């Protein structure tokens, strides 16, 4: 009979959690269907990533499966898991932004299940219901469910991972193989959603690992297997994209912090930044009442953080503190970056409410059945209106429609029957930028992509020579540099482009679409000049600089990289006639580098080593690419062999010494400390 009652209460509890998720989802959908506007920069970028991955899996119109390497190409800076799942959702529900946002409801379901399950193990069903309710209505989490960014997926999977790591760590109930495997997969999936998961999970992983090494059971082997599993699943993506990932992280974290004026690490503002925004993120009444209840609880437990005699509270509280410290260490500050910590905080605050519930029952006899529920409902309602209503008021669409759809239609986007086209988007505003142009231009299998030029005065001439379609703005240009004015002026005044459409903006000004005149000089084909650019690599640093500058602009002018097929076809045709054709070998080598295929590039540089043995650069490129491909032993051997022919090459010496050290030959460290700086100085002098 008792087991039956427990089963009934458990079923009722999960039914209530399901109802909470359903109510939250209905309100989220009302917002998305009624009030959502066009996606801004970040939102459109994540939508594009989901669309790319859905196409790469062959689920969406306009795409097909080309293999794992092509799939990994699509996530050069941010791991692919969220985009893979979100792209699959788009394939099922549709590619309109409000349809794509269904994925946020699925991630929110995982978050609520994780919080509820964690709370059951800590205190029971009542606290689980309270915590899950506040997760559903916390203003910061509601805002993220109505914003297409990665923080809700990240928060959901990180909360799940932190809970499962705690289950494995538990000194009494932990240490099981099943717990270890679940924790390893949860940790892996968190890191494959976004690298910033480490800010929350790294201290937890270190603590759990240290505890496992101290135990006398099988947890040491579980730790090893879990580590190998995590590394094995993350390694394919990281190995393929590690350079762009590190570069992207530097721009997103450090350069962005400097640009936005975020507080310095050494200031009080840095360490109080997230504390100041907590009232707005979880609700001031919930925060004050919950935290005071936590203090009351700690007092009742003689300030032991193993509350209720449960060691799992120690895990939660210390990791909450460590997560705040690690997140504060990140130079780049933002409201949404604290989101992965909020569920853990809400769980702790919910325990504070439970403590007040206990205190009220102790102090009240006749009214105990009324006071506590009324208090909890009041707290709930104090947060509830602000959550959704604030979002609706702030984001309600204006009477005038966004011009984005009209711009895309006029440019031929969202039409799978049209040829691929690239539109240069000079302005950069929340309602019109290269990212949302690309997304709307590729919906329904369309082939229009948006790209931005104007960050340099050097962009003007390439645009005049090769551009076909340009979008300009009259009025506010958005977040662009002054050099964009020169580009704007050239398009309007040089007589190469003509204005074909004007689109009124919501507030003031307009956008205008410009096409290349039919009587203007035809665009220059980049494929025709690619060979000269590639053979310039034989000159070393100067040739590389020219490649970087020209290719960067070309990838804006040709967002579909259509030149690559033409270059490859021409090079292979020339090699079929003459296998020793230098231009063809250089072209194929450079193509492989641009496509992130270091092994294929190394093959071409091997041919070039034999064809032009007097030139040290093919060997230098081959050694560097082999090192990039995580084979330091072969890279060192290549450099060592090339030094016999080119003993004067400082770059080859540096590559040999650095590769040797990375391959385990630590006795080469003194040589590397000498040769690497020397090579850098030589490269800098060559480029000046």
Steps between C-alpha positions, in 0.01 A plus 500: 500500500781740590681426170178572312464835675861590418441407137189716488677799657793459263268484199308805623823692551627435148157581362526839673850553357363414157219750551749769603703437186185510289387832651845652452508374142155639421599844629832484315317407179256787546797733512677345203188486285372848588783730599830372364680715246779423256807346663791728580874427455562216745155349463525490119851356523378208714202450268740486205709241680193285569392535136850405378509188716147399405597527133830317554307209655281493189187586699427839341438619148814621325735265683635147495747280685859560387680323783637569846769746397247727332279477808791599725578793269170658604600555865841671487461697826212358704442123547226344285267307732237770556497586129460133406201463731353839410544429129313171542218688673487746210465208260194381695317824586616747233769762448318818600676641810188456714484136386871438556451627859316176583844360576521738799190335647665158471815625671282660768338162558842348566578786740180452700546122520860545619405752769206290619707180517786673680263652756332165571836357602570805717175553687201340333202579283388827661830676447527349152162647410591842641840513326363381165221759520749780550719366217191532280440865594844643587522823292847428364408148386171620349692765307738235364210277394378790287845565354661264250843465660689204645455578869183293556657188340819569695315555828296182456789267420737657756241462777451137403877441490559666838227290660632174351859580594376559854326162502825331400701705752266425792711332774209277606289425193748574223785319331287277272595420142160608369537836675847543352382436143200734531721772651761460225241526223334799669835677535587425137167625369537819706837577345359421155231764551734785598851531637385729781351192670849466648441807717241301695623146456878528534507547879243220537705265280820576692331442834331177388825374346698572816237319707507201262878469525477489882247219507603136522240357262458496121445877469861548381427279199166671449679834495746375238230351278286811537793723408583293192135498397470878529825568316415246230164661426624860505831441320369466139339843511778670695779352288325614183432855624746570779666803338173679418358398837788660691492807277122532532514462878763772521281739297180410685648518850803726515463736203128535562561588867742776399265633233199507733688652792434216745658542847857394561579178685649690794199725568215458747260558210625182337420286804164661572382521137283187511390555860345834402282349229369209708184678622394562141589148395308301762266759657585720797243349740597142419868590541457678836257251655686200363844618610378595847349153523835348402669694782229381737558145381877526545446635850272205580770265366775677701635644175586162353450504123406132503142617557244245621789262556531462121851527349343590164436850638874543549548418132234749391604794721874478438452458125261794496770716658774363272284558190448862598876545550590339166232694311623823656852413384382521139578854373186522286190579708138456396164427661454172319845365588385441858202289386664155552540582871142618556334155538748407775431831673124447465531157662682654797247783531218246487653327798486839672125516431462152646677620815253786536223245443639294791537808718141613433365158588694504827376848590141457386258228611152585385597680179779268390297361211441848357797722569770293327313436171389865485859616554631274224227605256571866575867452426414317181268777382756767588729363232245376247360826356840661450635204307275481197345846512837677490600300194170570324514874568864535399490280189151572365531556127418843367230583250739519208637171374868418499636556147724193513258267321440751222875551453560125478219450249623786281849348504367159396543324833295215652447364146668162437464541122725807492877478453723555805553869568694709752372837618740743663328655804675825589286606801497292817189555713294261714228481234735483199839333500688237304394222737124541482520568125675163462242318710193642329671470163557126549163406647299250295818391322596849381855589397543866595770578755587835653855614560641823640766727355609845606729429793796621292557754224660213305154345457386763250693396190426124526130579539500721190684230303304193611182599687155438353250581774536755781267617778553853630330702773371854510518624857648301788767257377518302823822352640732570206833677469556834330656319203150374413416856392758477220346173381152649512612806305678291234195285433280807461736713290725284279229415247556123530188428709144622463230530767214255438297503823446720805360360828370731777635427846290466814614825661671726248708472186498214251696212351583493129593209275762558229583269207789503260400670177478277195716742301766520773829314474428129573620377839854371515517128573705420809567155355704662223735673744513216754796333330716811528399535864590137571839509328579806710530262796842412360614845619422416861362758743413764239309245296316383811400854594356558154305173521352590838396853397350408163331177605338671801329750268420233241317287754276799563440560129440131432321354801447171317875457418401423141853579379633183664335257259631700202853513640504130582365403159759714322791368712404135454465554125849650484645214707344247264706661226815560704535340845785741580300817441610733781204737481254212535683356802510837676130555424397163641721551806347840576148367441559222751629751756194723457269198533673390823640181350860499631575144389393570142703822497805314633479258205518787253791659686682165481478518120622860509799404716613270221417741218677803651758359746683833508199667672466441878136613521323181386681312778418774750131491408492122507666481842268768643187331363609163631547658843154660474368152422633382841793297369803672658733203438455505123507882499839492674630240253385709202674810635815301587527355148434840339776661711755284319415690183425834667716529813457879497121487554416630847136404454586135432724497807216638711254246361744215567565607859138584585368177345762297683401652835131442435584144400660435837865590439518741791878523475441717192341772714817719517534483122131586457531799735770630269370406153129581534541869600767536232262366235224732620729801469596397150135461400414843644790662311391333176145631538601858582 
